[in-house]
Amino acid sequence: MSNVKETVLEINLAHLTHNYNYLRSKLKLGVKLLAVVKAAGYGSDAVVMAKHLEKIGADYFAVAYVSEGIALREAGITTQILVLHPQPINFLALINYQLEPSLYSSRVLKEFIAIAETKKQKEYPVHIKLNTGLNRLGFWENDVDDIIDHLNETDSIRIRSLFSHLAASEDHNEKEFTINQINSFKKTASEMIDQLGYTPILHQSNTSGVLNYPKAHFDMVRTGIGLYGYGNETIYDNQLKPVASLKSVISQIHMLEPGETLGYNRAFTADSFTKTATIPIGHADGIGRQYGNKKGFVTIHGKKAYIIGNVCMDMIMIDITDIECKEGDEVIIFDNSSSAAIIAEGAGTISYELLTAISPRVKRIVIDNN
């Protein structure tokens, strides 16, 4: 019998260890593993994730923003942290907290060098982002000479890594595009290394790159969603264990007569006697309006209960006509059996969005079998 009496997100560290070990098993000896813990550890808890991953051997961490890296440092994380999308206004704080920036354009390269020189840094570790086809952030191949020119004018920074990002490594229909990205990265990295006179860490693979393109593991891989239990393909999802389970309870049960309506804008009309339950979770908690009107479902005692009507800010209503249950019973929004990927798919989105949307007001409970 569950002890859940309110809306909670359970974080299972044994599952995190399992996923980490599975992904490690795909790597050759000596290839580093960078754990991506941005966006509150993909909606769980970045500090909890990072502390456990540091304990079990992660080589590097990555966050999106400087503020996320600062939070990890203040929590005691000492492992190297790459900031994937820093803004120049935060470069001073980045250096103060010994974070490592991704430099992705001539503007940010020059601005970081200026700050590093002001702070009298010598060979401060930086990471150069190369654009190989995602066309989001990164230097182009023809920027190599410009990068080298800037580096030759200062000793304030030193390149720790060259990296890029695969755009469609989970899509087998895009294999040719992905291989072209990999070859482009290798070519540009090789040109840079020839001019640098030393060899930085090379990394390009995300979770699906780890699983589908072993020849592109290079010196390090970056994994985010895989650590949290999702492999973007059924074959890999079956090998991984979701770290987070979102649970709630039935607050109240109602019986609607035929013709009665439910919720805002009367979005649901009962066409027969309908038993409904109200659950204390809504779009302010991360369950967006796209899950309403039978696009999403929850599970009660192993049975599906579809969300009916519009999702409210703090509540959803579900159809429990054919389910034996009572007020106070546990409700599963997602867990191992009914994963976030399955729930998200029904609403036309992806697990990443559902996981990272879970509000900070949802109570986190850490399950550590050790």
C-alpha positions as CSV (number, residue, x, y, z in Angstrom):
1,M,0.0,0.0,0.0
2,S,1.5,3.4,-1.0
3,N,2.2,6.1,1.5
4,V,1.7,8.9,-1.0
5,K,-0.8,11.4,0.4
6,E,-0.1,14.4,-1.8
7,T,1.5,15.2,-5.2
8,V,5.2,14.1,-5.1
9,L,8.0,13.4,-7.5
10,E,9.9,10.3,-6.4
11,I,13.6,10.2,-7.4
12,N,15.1,6.8,-7.4
13,L,18.9,6.8,-7.2
14,A,19.3,3.1,-7.8
15,H,17.7,3.7,-11.2
16,L,20.2,6.5,-11.9
17,T,23.1,4.2,-11.0
18,H,21.6,1.5,-13.4
19,N,21.3,4.0,-16.3
20,Y,24.8,5.4,-15.7
21,N,26.3,1.8,-15.7
22,Y,24.4,0.9,-18.8
23,L,25.6,3.9,-20.7
24,R,29.1,3.4,-19.4
25,S,29.0,-0.2,-20.7
26,K,28.6,1.3,-24.3
27,L,31.9,3.2,-24.0
28,K,35.5,2.0,-24.7
29,L,37.9,2.2,-21.8
30,G,39.2,5.7,-21.4
31,V,36.2,7.5,-22.9
32,K,34.9,10.1,-20.4
33,L,31.3,10.5,-19.5
34,L,29.9,13.9,-19.1
35,A,26.5,14.0,-17.2
36,V,24.1,16.7,-18.3
37,V,22.3,18.0,-15.2
38,K,20.7,21.2,-16.6
39,A,17.1,22.2,-16.1
40,A,17.0,20.9,-12.5
41,G,18.4,17.6,-13.5
42,Y,15.8,17.2,-16.3
43,G,13.1,18.2,-13.8
44,S,14.2,16.1,-10.9
45,D,16.8,17.8,-8.7
46,A,20.2,18.9,-10.1
47,V,22.0,18.8,-6.8
48,V,20.8,15.4,-5.8
49,M,21.6,14.1,-9.3
50,A,25.1,15.6,-9.4
51,K,26.1,14.5,-5.9
52,H,25.1,10.9,-6.7
53,L,26.7,11.0,-10.2
54,E,29.9,12.5,-8.7
55,K,30.0,9.6,-6.2
56,I,29.6,6.9,-8.8
57,G,32.2,8.4,-11.1
58,A,30.9,10.9,-13.6
59,D,33.9,12.7,-15.2
60,Y,32.3,16.0,-16.1
61,F,29.0,17.8,-15.6
62,A,27.2,20.2,-18.0
63,V,24.5,22.8,-17.3
64,A,22.9,25.3,-19.6
65,Y,23.4,28.5,-17.6
66,V,25.9,30.0,-15.2
67,S,23.3,30.2,-12.4
68,E,22.9,26.4,-12.6
69,G,26.6,25.8,-12.3
70,I,26.8,28.2,-9.3
71,A,24.1,26.3,-7.5
72,L,26.1,23.1,-7.9
73,R,29.3,24.7,-6.7
74,E,27.5,26.1,-3.6
75,A,26.1,22.6,-2.9
76,G,29.7,21.3,-2.8
77,I,30.1,19.8,-6.3
78,T,33.8,19.9,-7.2
79,T,33.8,18.0,-10.6
80,Q,34.5,20.1,-13.7
81,I,31.3,21.9,-15.0
82,L,30.8,22.9,-18.6
83,V,28.3,25.8,-19.1
84,L,26.7,25.1,-22.5
85,H,25.1,28.5,-23.1
86,P,26.7,31.2,-21.0
87,Q,26.0,34.9,-21.5
88,P,28.9,37.4,-21.3
89,I,27.2,39.3,-18.4
90,N,27.8,36.3,-16.3
91,F,31.5,35.6,-17.2
92,L,32.9,37.2,-14.1
93,A,30.7,35.0,-11.9
94,L,31.6,32.0,-14.0
95,I,35.3,32.5,-13.4
96,N,34.7,33.1,-9.7
97,Y,33.0,29.7,-9.3
98,Q,35.5,27.9,-11.5
99,L,33.0,27.0,-14.2
100,E,34.1,26.4,-17.8
101,P,32.4,28.2,-20.7
102,S,31.3,27.0,-24.1
103,L,32.5,29.7,-26.4
104,Y,30.3,29.6,-29.5
105,S,30.9,32.8,-31.5
106,S,33.6,35.4,-32.1
107,R,31.7,37.9,-29.8
108,V,31.6,35.6,-26.8
109,L,35.2,34.5,-27.4
110,K,36.5,38.0,-27.4
111,E,34.4,39.0,-24.4
112,F,35.6,36.1,-22.4
113,I,39.2,36.7,-23.2
114,A,38.7,40.3,-22.1
115,I,37.3,39.2,-18.7
116,A,39.9,36.5,-18.3
117,E,42.7,39.0,-18.9
118,T,41.1,41.5,-16.4
119,K,41.0,38.7,-13.8
120,K,44.7,37.9,-14.7
121,Q,43.8,34.3,-15.6
122,K,46.4,32.0,-17.2
123,E,45.2,29.1,-19.5
124,Y,41.7,29.2,-18.1
125,P,39.8,26.2,-19.5
126,V,37.3,26.9,-22.2
127,H,35.3,24.8,-24.7
128,I,34.9,25.7,-28.3
129,K,31.5,24.8,-29.8
130,L,31.5,23.9,-33.5
131,N,28.4,24.1,-35.6
132,T,28.1,21.0,-37.8
133,G,24.5,21.2,-38.9
134,L,22.2,21.8,-35.9
135,N,22.5,25.5,-36.7
136,R,21.8,26.7,-33.2
137,L,25.1,27.7,-31.6
138,G,28.7,27.3,-32.7
139,F,31.5,28.4,-34.9
140,W,31.5,27.5,-38.6
141,E,34.4,25.7,-40.2
142,N,35.6,28.9,-41.8
143,D,36.0,30.5,-38.4
144,V,39.0,28.3,-37.5
145,D,41.7,30.9,-38.5
146,D,39.9,33.6,-36.6
147,I,39.7,31.5,-33.4
148,I,43.4,30.6,-33.7
149,D,44.3,34.3,-34.2
150,H,42.5,35.3,-31.0
151,L,44.2,32.4,-29.1
152,N,47.6,33.4,-30.3
153,E,47.2,36.9,-28.9
154,T,46.6,35.8,-25.3
155,D,47.7,33.2,-22.7
156,S,44.6,33.9,-20.6
157,I,42.7,30.8,-22.0
158,R,43.4,27.3,-23.2
159,I,41.0,25.1,-25.0
160,R,39.9,22.2,-22.8
161,S,37.6,20.7,-25.5
162,L,36.3,21.0,-29.0
163,F,32.7,19.8,-29.3
164,S,29.6,19.8,-31.4
165,H,26.0,18.6,-31.2
166,L,24.2,15.9,-33.3
167,A,20.8,17.0,-34.6
168,A,19.1,13.7,-35.3
169,S,21.1,10.9,-33.9
170,E,17.9,9.1,-32.7
171,D,16.4,9.1,-36.2
172,H,17.6,6.2,-38.4
173,N,16.2,8.0,-41.4
174,E,18.7,10.7,-40.9
175,K,21.8,8.5,-40.7
176,E,23.4,10.1,-43.7
177,F,23.0,13.6,-42.2
178,T,24.4,12.4,-38.9
179,I,27.4,10.8,-40.5
180,N,28.0,14.0,-42.4
181,Q,27.9,15.9,-39.1
182,I,30.4,13.5,-37.6
183,N,32.8,13.8,-40.5
184,S,32.4,17.6,-40.5
185,F,33.4,17.7,-36.8
186,K,36.4,15.5,-37.3
187,K,37.6,17.6,-40.2
188,T,37.2,21.0,-38.4
189,A,38.7,19.6,-35.2
190,S,41.6,18.2,-37.0
191,E,42.3,21.6,-38.6
192,M,42.2,23.3,-35.2
193,I,44.4,20.7,-33.6
194,D,47.0,21.1,-36.3
195,Q,47.2,24.9,-35.5
196,L,46.9,24.6,-31.8
197,G,49.8,22.2,-31.3
198,Y,48.0,20.2,-28.7
199,T,44.9,18.0,-28.6
200,P,41.9,19.0,-26.6
201,I,39.1,16.6,-25.5
202,L,36.8,15.9,-28.5
203,H,33.1,15.2,-27.9
204,Q,29.9,15.2,-30.0
205,S,27.7,12.3,-29.0
206,N,24.5,12.9,-27.0
207,T,22.5,10.0,-25.5
208,S,21.4,8.7,-28.9
209,G,24.8,9.2,-30.3
210,V,26.2,7.1,-27.5
211,L,23.8,4.3,-28.4
212,N,23.7,4.5,-32.2
213,Y,27.1,5.8,-33.3
214,P,29.9,4.2,-31.3
215,K,32.6,5.4,-33.7
216,A,31.7,9.0,-32.7
217,H,32.3,8.6,-29.0
218,F,35.8,10.3,-29.4
219,D,37.3,11.2,-26.0
220,M,34.1,12.0,-24.2
221,V,30.3,11.6,-24.6
222,R,27.5,13.8,-23.2
223,T,24.4,12.1,-21.8
224,G,21.3,13.7,-20.4
225,I,18.0,12.0,-21.1
226,G,19.6,8.5,-21.0
227,L,20.7,9.0,-17.4
228,Y,17.1,9.8,-16.4
229,G,15.8,6.6,-18.0
230,Y,14.9,7.4,-21.6
231,G,16.7,6.2,-24.8
232,N,14.5,7.8,-27.5
233,E,13.8,4.3,-28.9
234,T,11.9,1.4,-27.5
235,I,14.8,-0.9,-27.7
236,Y,16.8,1.3,-25.4
237,D,13.9,2.5,-23.2
238,N,13.6,-1.2,-22.3
239,Q,17.2,-1.2,-21.0
240,L,16.8,1.9,-18.9
241,K,14.9,2.8,-15.8
242,P,13.1,6.1,-15.3
243,V,14.6,7.9,-12.4
244,A,11.5,10.0,-11.6
245,S,8.0,8.9,-10.8
246,L,5.2,11.5,-10.5
247,K,2.4,10.5,-8.2
248,S,-0.7,12.2,-6.6
249,V,-3.9,11.3,-4.9
250,I,-7.7,11.5,-5.4
251,S,-9.0,14.6,-3.7
252,Q,-12.7,14.2,-4.4
253,I,-15.0,12.0,-6.5
254,H,-18.1,13.2,-8.3
255,M,-20.9,11.6,-10.2
256,L,-22.1,13.4,-13.3
257,E,-25.5,12.9,-14.9
258,P,-26.0,12.8,-18.6
259,G,-25.7,16.3,-20.0
260,E,-23.8,17.7,-17.1
261,T,-20.6,19.5,-17.9
262,L,-17.2,19.6,-16.2
263,G,-14.4,22.2,-15.7
264,Y,-13.5,25.5,-17.3
265,N,-15.4,26.4,-20.5
266,R,-17.6,23.3,-19.9
267,A,-15.1,21.4,-22.1
268,F,-16.4,18.0,-21.1
269,T,-20.1,17.0,-21.4
270,A,-21.2,13.6,-19.9
271,D,-23.1,11.5,-22.4
272,S,-24.0,9.0,-19.7
273,F,-23.6,8.7,-16.0
274,T,-19.9,9.4,-15.4
275,K,-17.8,9.1,-12.3
276,T,-15.0,11.6,-12.1
277,A,-12.1,12.2,-9.7
278,T,-10.2,15.5,-9.1
279,I,-6.4,15.3,-8.6
280,P,-4.3,18.0,-7.1
281,I,-1.9,18.7,-10.0
282,G,-2.3,21.1,-12.9
283,H,-0.6,23.2,-15.5
284,A,1.2,25.2,-12.7
285,D,2.8,21.9,-11.8
286,G,3.9,21.0,-15.3
287,I,0.9,19.1,-16.6
288,G,0.1,21.4,-19.6
289,R,-3.3,22.1,-21.1
290,Q,-2.4,19.9,-24.0
291,Y,-3.0,16.8,-21.8
292,G,-6.6,17.7,-21.3
293,N,-9.7,16.4,-23.2
294,K,-8.5,12.8,-23.2
295,K,-5.1,13.5,-24.7
296,G,-3.4,12.4,-21.5
297,F,-4.1,9.8,-18.9
298,V,-3.1,8.7,-15.4
299,T,-3.1,5.3,-13.8
300,I,-5.1,4.1,-10.8
301,H,-4.7,0.6,-9.5
302,G,-3.1,-0.4,-12.8
303,K,-6.0,1.0,-14.9
304,K,-5.9,4.0,-17.3
305,A,-8.0,7.0,-16.4
306,Y,-8.2,9.7,-19.1
307,I,-8.0,13.4,-18.2
308,I,-11.3,15.0,-19.1
309,G,-12.1,18.7,-19.6
310,N,-9.5,21.4,-19.6
311,V,-6.4,21.0,-17.3
312,C,-6.7,23.6,-14.5
313,M,-3.9,25.5,-12.9
314,D,-3.8,23.3,-9.8
315,M,-6.1,20.4,-10.7
316,I,-7.0,17.8,-13.3
317,M,-10.2,15.8,-13.5
318,I,-10.3,12.2,-14.7
319,D,-12.9,9.7,-15.8
320,I,-13.0,6.8,-13.3
321,T,-16.3,5.4,-14.3
322,D,-15.0,1.8,-14.7
323,I,-12.3,1.9,-11.9
324,E,-12.9,0.8,-8.4
325,C,-11.2,3.5,-6.2
326,K,-11.9,5.9,-3.4
327,E,-10.9,9.4,-2.2
328,G,-7.3,9.3,-1.0
329,D,-6.2,6.6,-3.3
330,E,-2.8,6.9,-5.2
331,V,-2.7,8.2,-8.7
332,I,0.3,7.6,-11.0
333,I,1.0,10.3,-13.6
334,F,4.1,8.6,-14.8
335,D,6.5,5.9,-13.5
336,N,8.4,2.9,-14.7
337,S,5.3,1.1,-16.1
338,S,3.6,4.2,-17.6
339,S,6.6,6.3,-18.6
340,A,6.8,10.0,-19.3
341,A,7.6,9.2,-22.9
342,I,4.3,7.3,-23.3
343,I,2.3,10.1,-21.6
344,A,4.0,12.8,-23.6
345,E,3.4,11.0,-26.9
346,G,-0.3,11.0,-26.4
347,A,-0.2,14.8,-26.2
348,G,2.1,15.2,-29.2
349,T,5.2,16.1,-27.3
350,I,8.3,14.4,-25.8
351,S,9.5,13.1,-22.5
352,Y,12.0,16.0,-22.2
353,E,9.2,18.6,-22.1
354,L,7.1,16.7,-19.6
355,L,10.0,15.9,-17.2
356,T,11.5,19.4,-17.2
357,A,8.1,21.1,-16.8
358,I,7.5,19.6,-13.3
359,S,7.2,22.6,-11.0
360,P,9.5,23.3,-8.0
361,R,6.4,23.3,-5.8
362,V,6.0,19.6,-6.4
363,K,7.6,17.9,-3.4
364,R,10.7,15.8,-4.2
365,I,11.3,12.5,-2.4
366,V,14.6,10.8,-2.8
367,I,14.7,7.1,-2.7
368,D,18.2,5.8,-2.0
369,N,18.3,2.0,-1.5
370,N,21.9,2.4,-0.2
